Amino acid sequence: MECPHLGSSVCIAPDSAKFPQGSPSSWCCSVCRSNKSPWVCLTCSSVHCGSYRCDDFVVNDTKLGLVQKVREHLQNLENSAFTSDRHRKRKLLENSSLNSKLLKVNGSTTALCATGLRNLGNTCFMNAILQSLSNIQQFCCYFKELPAVELRNGKTAGRRTYHTRSQGDNNVSLVEEFRKTLCALWQGSQTAFSPESLFYVVWKIMPNFRGYQQQDAHEFMRYLLDHLHLELQGGFNGVSRSVILQENSNLSASNKCCINGASTVVTAIFGGILQNEVNCLICGTESRKFDPFLDLSLDIPSQFRNKRTKSQESGPMCTLRDCLRSFTDLEELDETELYMCHKCKKKQKSTKKFWIQKLPKVLCLHLKRFHWTAYLRNKVDTYVEFPLRGLDMKCYLLEPENSGPESCLYDLVAVVVHHGSGVGSGHYTAYAAHEGRWFHFNDSTVTLTDEETVGKAKAYILFYVERQAKPGAEKL
């Protein structure tokens, strides 16, 4: 696990420590024999890597918490008045005209209440997703209103502990740490919050994300939502979480979509249903099935993939509608995806088409920017134009005639952007709307921005919120 501050992949040990023989680059994990990012225990000199194979991980701290004390000291320095004033002056010089307009509400100047998230070592993928989810009001409010859970009792009450394999899963609650993180955002009491506790719980229950290497933000979002969904189906302080969900009048039964068991706030907010139609081209047999989804992954059509920026236009610009059309259009399956026809009793050539049978309250659209070539996973850096308001999904519905006038209209609430060329490198940031203003979240740094800047972003993940129909409003 590479240390983001020291640029070293090993711990710094006292002189008395007995290191393994050879240089650090030759050390390997005693479990899986991997030599990538080895860590050495200062007590027993055991070498581990924290990989999925060996199902173990380490925490870079001593029993007395000396490293944590150093972190806290550095954080206090970073939050000192001098640093804050210098940062504020620089941002005011860069965006003086914009900030002077956006910070004035009803004639009075308001403080920037947004809170950033500290980067714990290539954790920008997590920070961008957390900031996006924190600005989906109905989803965020549900977690913030949950009662707190005390995971430790007796002598350990109130202390921060780092979970290990021997402690089991009883001391780990993803929902609780997620709730604490959301509560820490938008309070305005600090410039940045460190999601350490949440990250260590992620390490415990999501082995794929152990370590400090760059991860895919979309993959993390799916794992996070899936695990929140699973944990929410259990009990909560003696009360079934499904009961808490039912008591929330804003999340009625008609809005629920069950995925892997009982409905939760995750499926009530993000859950939709696809109808998958497959037709055999030999006998004409039609097969239909319904698939629940939490997000839609959209290909960027091949004819647009060589266009990186608006200035490189040689024809029509790629739009979000192009990507949605490519996803829902009739497609003939290739030789590697032959359909097993039950009437022909063998695999046959066939066509496939998707319809949306039920739209979610929050429509999450993932643009598939990373694809595999013969040897590498390349990035499609094409700019895709997307609407900030009024995304109309009616033409993709299975039964559009049963939809209300505004029930298919969506407004953008957050965008995750990947900067760089590869999935294992680069940097993630997020744009999100909060109380009518757009913010740019870049780890610890949060700045006000405008709609024009948001519209120019090369989106990776888009979050759209269903527009609420207003009584007596005119049809758009």
Summary of the structure (lengths in Angstrom):
residues: 476
radius of gyration: 24.7
end to end distance: 53.2
largest distance: 77.5
contacts: 1336
relative contact order: 0.11
helix: 31%
strand: 23%
